[in-house]
């Protein structure tokens, strides 16, 4: 949903109002449909030990920071283990600096790997959509350290809520370079409309089933 800088008063557009209505209705319906599955996943994570929900600080609309919710997919103390890995293995450090991800992340649990490949780990983000932190469709939610990657396109990125899914997720996902991710986000934000959003939502189902670019 288009927005202005934090603290400013922006007049909502027809697209913005329509998108918010779709976000609310869609998130509530999906939450009800997937409620039994989410309860089952939460129970498995609880029995596994450690927290069920992973909260990560992300940059939202207008630069506002929010807690992005996911089902936990990593072992406890994952952040400290990451620092140790990056210090001990230069190739992993180079991959992290380049992509902010590790393709074969040793911190990911067996259950977590399944949740990631099926995108089920992102179901708690439906609450982020209901709260207004995110949209069903939008640019990728990023951390503060990634802002510099957007360069002169940063104001464009900050003009909208990040999405659970988006153009990047349905056109390559983690198989694309970081520069391509930025370009895809910017392209979507320049062209966004409800028809494009519906196309992305439909394409997301196909991508999830095919598990393309998921890890």
C-alpha positions in Angstrom: 0.0 0.0 0.0 1.5 3.4 -1.0 2.6 5.5 2.0 4.5 8.6 2.8 7.4 9.2 5.1 6.8 8.3 8.8 5.0 11.1 10.6 3.5 12.7 7.5 -0.1 12.9 6.5 -0.8 11.3 3.1 -4.1 11.2 1.4 -5.0 7.5 0.5 -5.3 6.7 -3.1 -8.1 4.5 -4.6 -5.5 1.8 -5.2 -4.2 2.1 -1.6 -7.7 1.8 -0.2 -8.6 -1.1 -2.4 -5.4 -2.9 -1.6 -5.9 -2.5 2.2 -9.4 -4.0 1.9 -8.0 -6.9 -0.1 -5.2 -7.3 2.5 -7.5 -7.4 5.4 -10.1 -9.8 3.8 -7.4 -12.0 2.3 -5.4 -12.3 5.5 -8.4 -13.1 7.7 -9.6 -15.7 5.3 -6.2 -17.3 4.9 -5.6 -17.3 8.7 -8.9 -19.1 9.2 -8.2 -21.7 6.4 -4.6 -22.4 7.7 -5.4 -22.2 11.4 -5.4 -26.0 12.0 -2.1 -26.3 10.1 -0.5 -23.4 12.0 -1.5 -25.0 15.3 0.1 -28.2 14.2 3.3 -26.5 13.2 3.4 -24.5 16.5 3.0 -27.8 18.4 5.8 -29.4 16.6 8.1 -26.5 17.1 7.1 -26.4 20.8 8.0 -30.1 21.2 11.3 -29.5 19.4 12.3 -27.0 22.0 12.9 -23.3 21.7 10.6 -20.4 20.7 7.8 -21.1 18.2 7.8 -17.7 16.6 10.9 -15.9 15.3 10.7 -12.1 15.4 13.0 -10.2 13.2 13.3 -6.4 12.9 12.5 -5.3 9.3 12.1 -2.0 7.6 8.5 -1.1 6.7 6.6 1.7 5.0 8.1 5.1 5.4 11.2 3.6 7.1 9.2 2.4 10.2 10.8 -0.6 11.9 8.5 -3.6 12.8 8.7 -7.1 14.0 8.3 -9.5 11.0 6.9 -12.8 12.3 7.9 -16.3 11.1 7.8 -19.8 12.4 11.2 -20.5 13.8 13.3 -22.5 11.3 16.7 -22.4 13.0 18.3 -23.9 16.1 18.4 -21.7 19.3 21.2 -19.1 19.5 21.3 -19.0 15.7 22.6 -15.4 15.6 25.7 -16.2 17.7 26.4 -19.3 15.7 26.2 -17.3 12.5 28.9 -14.9 13.7 31.1 -17.9 14.6 30.5 -19.4 11.2 31.3 -16.2 9.3 34.6 -15.8 11.3 35.6 -19.4 10.7 34.6 -19.8 7.0 35.5 -17.0 4.6 33.4 -18.5 1.8 30.3 -18.3 3.9 31.1 -14.7 4.9 31.4 -13.8 1.2 28.1 -15.4 0.5 26.4 -13.6 3.4 27.8 -10.2 2.4 26.6 -10.8 -1.2 23.1 -12.2 -0.6 22.3 -11.8 3.2 21.5 -15.5 3.0 23.3 -18.9 3.1 22.1 -21.5 0.6 23.1 -24.4 2.8 22.7 -22.8 6.2 23.8 -25.3 8.9 21.6 -23.5 11.5 18.4 -24.6 9.8 16.6 -27.6 11.4 15.1 -30.4 9.5 11.6 -29.2 10.2 12.7 -25.6 9.4 14.0 -26.7 6.1 10.6 -28.2 5.2 8.8 -25.0 6.4 11.1 -22.9 4.2 10.8 -25.0 1.1 7.0 -24.9 1.4 6.9 -21.2 2.6 4.8 -22.3 5.6 7.3 -20.5 7.8 5.8 -17.2 6.6 2.2 -18.0 7.7 2.5 -15.9 10.9 3.0 -12.8 8.7 -0.7 -12.9 8.1 -0.8 -11.2 11.5 1.6 -8.5 10.2 -0.8 -7.9 7.3 -3.8 -7.6 9.6 -1.9 -5.2 11.9 -0.9 -3.1 8.8 2.8 -3.7 9.0 2.8 -5.6 5.7 0.7 -6.3 2.6 -0.1 -9.6 0.9 1.8 -8.3 -2.1 4.8 -5.9 -2.0 8.5 -5.6 -2.1 10.7 -7.9 0.0 10.9 -7.0 3.7 14.6 -6.2 4.4 16.8 -5.4 7.4 18.4 -2.0 8.0 21.8 -3.2 6.7 20.2 -3.9 3.3 18.9 -0.3 2.8 22.2 0.8 1.2 21.7 -1.8 -1.6 18.8 0.3 -2.9 20.9 3.4 -3.5 18.9 6.2 -5.2 15.9 3.9 -5.4 15.5 3.8 -1.6 12.7 6.4 -1.5 10.8 4.2 -3.9 11.3 1.2 -1.7 10.1 3.0 1.4 7.0 4.2 -0.3 5.1 0.9 0.2 4.6 -1.8 2.7 6.7 -4.9 2.3 4.7 -8.0 1.2 4.4 -11.7 2.2 4.8 -12.4 -1.5 5.9 -10.2 -4.4 7.2 -10.0 -8.0 10.7 -11.2 -6.8 9.2 -14.3 -5.2 7.4 -15.4 -8.4 10.3 -14.5 -10.8 13.3 -16.4 -9.5 13.2 -16.0 -5.7 16.6 -16.9 -4.1 18.0 -18.0 -7.4 18.4 -14.4 -8.5 21.2 -12.0 -7.7 20.8 -9.2 -5.2 21.0 -6.5 -7.9 18.2 -8.3 -9.7 16.1 -8.4 -6.5 16.4 -4.6 -6.1 15.5 -4.1 -9.8 12.5 -6.4 -9.4 11.2 -4.5 -6.3 11.6 -1.1 -8.1 9.9 -2.4 -11.2 6.9 -3.6 -9.2 6.6 -0.4 -7.2 6.6 1.7 -10.4 4.0 -0.5 -12.1 1.9 -1.7 -9.1 -1.8 -2.0 -9.6 -4.5 -4.4 -8.4 -4.3 -6.5 -11.6 -0.6 -7.0 -11.1 -1.2 -7.9 -7.4 -3.8 -10.5 -8.4 -1.4 -11.9 -11.0 1.4 -12.2 -8.3 -1.0 -13.9 -5.8 -2.1 -16.5 -8.4 1.5 -17.1 -9.5 2.6 -17.5 -5.9 0.5 -20.6 -5.6 2.3 -22.2 -8.6 5.7 -21.2 -7.2 5.1 -22.6 -3.8 3.9 -25.9 -5.2 7.0 -26.1 -7.4 9.2 -24.9 -4.6 11.3 -22.8 -7.1 14.2 -21.0 -5.6 13.2 -21.9 -2.0 15.9 -22.6 0.6 
